[in-house]
Amino acid sequence: MTSPTVGFAGLTHLGLVSAVAVAAKGLRVIGYDPDQDRVRDVAEGRLPVLEPTLDDLARRFRAQLAYTDRVGDLAACDLVYIASDVPTDDRGQSDLSGIASLIEAVIAVLGPSTLLCVLCQVPPGFTRKVPLDPARLYYQVETLVFGRAVERALKPERFIVGCADPGRPLPAAYAAVLGAFGCPILPMRYESAELAKIAINCCLVASVSIANTLADLAERIGADWHEIAPALRLDRRIGPHSYLNPGLGIAGGNLERDLATVLRLSAAAGSEAAVIAAFVENSRVRRDWVLRLIHREVLPRNAAPTFGVLGLAYKENTHSTKNSPALALIANLQAWPIRIYDPAVPADAVNHRALHAAPSALEAARGSDALLIMTPWPEFRALSPADLAAVMSGRVIVDPFRVLDPAALRAAGFSYFTLGAPPLHDAEEV
């Protein structure tokens, strides 16, 4: 058969990254979104998402890419992905109304043999209810990671495909698209594929929760979790890519949604899920680690501090602030002035009565009694202890993700606090 034309309905993070990745494999891609302004911006190279290398890749393969706000243009496709991001609320509940409307609009214009694949994350049972011939309907698990989405889209570990009949070969057009990536393809029933995505995220949360729990213990008994984690990665039962870095709970929306989905489905099915509830509670407690430290270590020594906050995004290499620990912290620091800087998130994302938006990380540190590094942006690693000492009023660095070198900061006279290790209060302790 000739090379298939692939459509992507929804030009938000998932749809854009996935469309560009398919175009990079040499296939013709039509990207559709009902938002005319968004389509115009994307077509003119102003992408509404931040991902390393995405802009360059979209320019490089622009000849393979077409963008439209006319849903009827998808009729020219052999395969159409439903690829719009699914919004979640503060309780991790998905709003599927937009996805349902998008599916309805796309089905109305599909050709008689065009395949439809739901790529956005939906709960188990959703795909089977889509009103389309099951022989043309598929669900594909997306495993993109904010900040690393392009890398994972171009080099997936495997494709997990939900089918009406997993025993039947995939249609030629769909097989050609997946085959372009040269990775294993795992067909399974719709519900298994939908649950597989949740299972992946639950395993990641389990690793993070274990790391957070034992890192907290390490801080209290004089151990250093960063010395322990490499030993775990060398264990074949755990592995070199395990999520073992301690953090400030889970954020971003996707993991929270999956935990909420498991709790909801388990309650309805009568299944025991206490461990999932424990993950949720662990995340809640870990999110406030910096706030507890401030009340324990900073405020007893200085009742009127100025705080410098580096990072507002929930993680590096993204401008998403969904459930951001930084924003949660700032909401609890209304009584004190703060100076903030994030390379991707504007200051108007913050609601604070005494806010100064700094033009750089060093300027955010200027005049601060305590510097709080809330997002591990790579550029923060270039901050030197001597420069920080020259501009800061105080000598407290709170660095949960160990962006900076503890020994160098201690030698420069700073008190240093990081996840998973005892605090360093003076140079003799290094």
Backbone hydrogen bonds, N-H to C=O, Kabsch-Sander energy under -0.5 kcal/mol:
donor,donor_aa,acceptor,acceptor_aa,energy
6,V,28,R,-2.7
7,G,79,L,-3.2
8,F,30,I,-2.4
9,A,81,Y,-3.1
10,G,8,F,-0.8
10,G,32,Y,-3.7
15,G,83,A,-0.9
16,L,12,T,-3.0
17,V,13,H,-2.2
18,S,14,L,-2.2
19,A,15,G,-2.5
20,V,16,L,-2.5
21,A,17,V,-2.0
22,V,18,S,-2.1
23,A,19,A,-2.3
24,A,20,V,-2.1
25,K,21,A,-0.6
25,K,22,V,-1.0
26,G,23,A,-2.0
27,L,22,V,-1.4
28,R,4,P,-0.7
29,V,64,Q,-2.9
30,I,6,V,-2.4
31,G,29,V,-0.5
31,G,66,A,-3.5
32,Y,8,F,-3.2
32,Y,30,I,-0.5
33,D,68,T,-1.8
36,Q,34,P,-0.9
39,V,35,D,-2.3
40,R,36,Q,-2.4
41,D,37,D,-2.5
42,V,38,R,-2.7
43,A,39,V,-2.7
44,E,40,R,-1.7
45,G,42,V,-1.7
46,R,41,D,-3.2
47,L,45,G,-1.0
51,E,49,V,-0.6
54,L,51,E,-1.8
55,D,51,E,-0.5
57,L,53,T,-2.4
58,A,54,L,-2.6
59,R,55,D,-1.9
60,R,56,D,-2.4
61,F,57,L,-2.0
62,R,59,R,-1.2
64,Q,61,F,-1.5
65,L,62,R,-0.9
66,A,29,V,-1.8
68,T,31,G,-2.6
71,V,69,D,-0.7
73,D,70,R,-1.9
74,L,71,V,-1.9
75,A,72,G,-1.8
76,A,73,D,-1.3
77,C,74,L,-2.0
78,D,5,T,-2.6
79,L,5,T,-1.4
80,V,115,L,-2.4
81,Y,7,G,-3.1
82,I,117,C,-2.7
83,A,9,A,-2.5
83,A,81,Y,-0.8
89,D,93,Q,-1.9
92,G,89,D,-1.9
95,D,87,P,-2.5
96,L,94,S,-0.8
100,A,96,L,-2.6
101,S,97,S,-2.1
102,L,98,G,-2.2
103,I,99,I,-2.7
104,E,100,A,-2.1
105,A,101,S,-2.2
106,V,102,L,-2.3
107,I,103,I,-2.8
108,A,104,E,-1.4
109,V,106,V,-1.7
110,L,106,V,-0.8
110,L,107,I,-0.7
114,T,111,G,-0.9
115,L,78,D,-2.4
116,L,136,R,-3.0
117,C,80,V,-2.7
118,V,138,Y,-2.8
119,L,82,I,-2.4
119,L,117,C,-0.7
120,C,82,I,-1.7
126,F,123,P,-2.1
129,K,125,G,-0.6
129,K,126,F,-1.2
130,V,127,T,-1.9
132,L,130,V,-2.2
136,R,133,D,-2.6
137,L,134,P,-1.1
138,Y,116,L,-2.2
139,Y,162,G,-1.9
140,Q,118,V,-2.4
141,V,160,I,-2.4
148,R,145,V,-2.6
152,R,148,R,-2.0
153,A,149,A,-2.3
154,L,150,V,-2.3
155,K,151,E,-1.7
159,F,184,P,-2.5
161,V,159,F,-0.6
161,V,186,L,-2.2
162,G,139,Y,-4.5
163,C,188,M,-2.7
168,R,165,D,-1.8
175,A,171,P,-2.9
176,A,172,A,-2.2
177,V,173,A,-1.8
178,L,174,Y,-2.4
179,G,175,A,-2.6
180,A,176,A,-1.0
180,A,177,V,-0.6
181,F,178,L,-1.7
182,G,179,G,-1.0
186,L,159,F,-3.5
188,M,161,V,-2.4
190,Y,163,C,-0.9
193,A,189,R,-2.2
194,E,190,Y,-2.6
195,L,191,E,-2.2
196,A,192,S,-2.1
197,K,193,A,-1.5
198,I,194,E,-1.0
199,A,195,L,-2.8
200,I,196,A,-2.5
201,N,197,K,-1.9
202,C,198,I,-2.5
203,C,199,A,-2.2
204,L,200,I,-1.9
205,V,201,N,-2.6
206,A,202,C,-2.3
207,S,203,C,-2.0
208,V,204,L,-2.4
209,S,205,V,-3.0
210,I,206,A,-2.4
211,A,207,S,-2.5
212,N,208,V,-2.8
213,T,209,S,-2.6
214,L,210,I,-2.6
215,A,211,A,-2.4
216,D,212,N,-2.0
217,L,213,T,-1.6
218,A,214,L,-2.5
219,E,215,A,-2.2
220,R,216,D,-1.2
221,I,217,L,-1.4
222,G,218,A,-1.0
223,A,218,A,-1.5
225,W,420,G,-3.3
227,E,224,D,-1.6
228,I,224,D,-1.0
229,A,225,W,-2.6
231,A,228,I,-0.9
232,L,228,I,-1.4
233,R,229,A,-2.1
234,L,230,P,-1.0
235,D,232,L,-1.6
236,R,234,L,-0.5
238,I,235,D,-2.0
239,G,232,L,-0.7
239,G,235,D,-2.6
242,S,239,G,-1.2
244,L,242,S,-1.5
252,G,322,K,-2.0
257,R,253,G,-2.0
258,D,254,N,-1.9
259,L,255,L,-2.2
260,A,256,E,-2.4
261,T,257,R,-2.4
262,V,258,D,-2.3
263,L,259,L,-2.3
264,R,260,A,-2.4
265,L,261,T,-3.0
266,S,262,V,-2.7
267,A,263,L,-2.0
268,A,264,R,-2.0
269,A,265,L,-2.2
270,G,266,S,-1.3
271,S,266,S,-2.3
276,I,273,A,-0.6
277,A,273,A,-1.6
278,A,274,A,-2.0
279,F,275,V,-1.8
280,V,276,I,-1.9
281,E,277,A,-2.1
282,N,278,A,-2.7
283,S,279,F,-2.3
284,R,280,V,-2.0
285,V,281,E,-2.3
286,R,282,N,-2.5
287,R,283,S,-2.0
288,D,284,R,-0.7
288,D,285,V,-0.9
289,W,286,R,-1.9
292,R,288,D,-2.5
293,L,289,W,-2.0
294,I,290,V,-2.5
295,H,291,L,-2.0
296,R,292,R,-1.6
297,E,293,L,-3.6
298,V,293,L,-0.6
298,V,294,I,-1.6
299,L,294,I,-2.4
301,R,298,V,-1.3
302,N,298,V,-1.5
307,F,337,P,-2.4
308,G,370,A,-2.6
309,V,339,R,-3.4
310,L,308,G,-0.5
310,L,372,L,-2.9
311,G,309,V,-0.7
311,G,341,Y,-3.0
314,Y,320,S,-2.4
318,T,315,K,-0.6
324,S,321,T,-2.1
328,A,324,S,-2.0
329,L,325,P,-2.4
330,I,326,A,-2.7
331,A,327,L,-1.9
332,N,328,A,-0.6
332,N,329,L,-1.6
333,L,330,I,-1.8
336,W,333,L,-1.6
338,I,354,A,-2.4
339,R,307,F,-2.7
340,I,356,H,-2.4
341,Y,309,V,-1.7
349,A,346,P,-1.7
350,V,347,A,-2.2
352,H,350,V,-0.6
355,L,352,H,-0.5
356,H,338,I,-1.9
358,A,340,I,-2.9
358,A,356,H,-0.7
364,A,360,S,-1.6
365,A,361,A,-1.4
366,R,362,L,-1.0
367,G,391,V,-3.0
368,S,365,A,-2.2
369,D,306,T,-3.0
370,A,306,T,-1.4
371,L,396,V,-2.7
372,L,308,G,-3.6
372,L,370,A,-0.5
373,I,371,L,-0.6
373,I,398,V,-3.0
374,M,310,L,-2.0
374,M,372,L,-1.0
375,T,310,L,-1.3
377,W,375,T,-2.1
380,F,377,W,-1.6
381,R,378,P,-1.5
382,A,379,E,-1.3
383,L,380,F,-1.6
388,L,384,S,-2.3
389,A,385,P,-2.7
390,A,386,A,-1.6
391,V,387,D,-1.2
391,V,388,L,-0.5
392,M,388,L,-2.5
393,S,368,S,-1.4
394,G,368,S,-2.3
396,V,369,D,-1.0
397,I,415,S,-2.8
398,V,371,L,-3.2
399,D,397,I,-0.6
399,D,417,F,-3.2
402,R,399,D,-1.9
409,L,405,D,-2.1
410,R,406,P,-2.5
411,A,407,A,-2.3
412,A,408,A,-1.1
413,G,410,R,-1.6
414,F,409,L,-2.4
415,S,395,R,-3.3
416,Y,424,L,-2.4
417,F,397,I,-2.2
419,L,400,P,-1.1
421,A,418,T,-1.1
424,L,416,Y,-2.4
425,H,423,P,-0.6
429,E,426,D,-2.0
430,V,427,A,-1.4
